[in-house]
Amino acid sequence: MANAKILAAKEQAVAEVTEKFKASASTIIADYRGLNVAQVTQLRKTLREAGIEFVVLKNSLARRASANAELGLDEYLTGPTAIAFSKDDLVAPAKILTEFAKKNDQLSVKGGVVEGRVVGYDQIKALAELPSRDGLLSMLLSVLQAPVRNFALAVKAVAEKKEAEGQA
């Protein structure tokens, strides 16, 4: 009877993690070996503030969930494993974890999944170097405003020229 309950609980846990893999826009796998409690707490706080879920999972559970989600992450699921799941922002987890890893040598980013595609450390590092979503939107807005601003300046210059000609 107890074995059936344990098995059901494990199946439920695998199903939940599978759903997280499927629902995440970006998932980053990291090795946290050597971090102290204060460092892990700070990392969790930073990730939580960005809307990112950070969990430590048994590799066997994570392997089953990644297989169910048809991702094949076995090469990254070795040693102590922590996984950051982000439903909305592709860049934030990569940016936060790589910045934290620069300051804390004990944390190492292994790999992950971005928009359903398995990626290695190099791709995650490249993703972390991109501007944030807000930064990209700001750049787009400034590009869209430039023609309108230039048109307004041209109209103003023409009006000033005609006004100067009218007074002369």
Secondary structure as UniProt FT lines:
FT   HELIX           2..23
FT   STRAND          26..31
FT   TURN            33..34
FT   HELIX           37..49
FT   TURN            50..51
FT   STRAND          53..56
FT   HELIX           59..68
FT   TURN            69..70
FT   HELIX           74..76
FT   STRAND          82..86
FT   HELIX           91..103
FT   TURN            105..106
FT   STRAND          108..114
FT   TURN            115..116
FT   STRAND          117..120
FT   HELIX           121..128
FT   HELIX           133..167
//
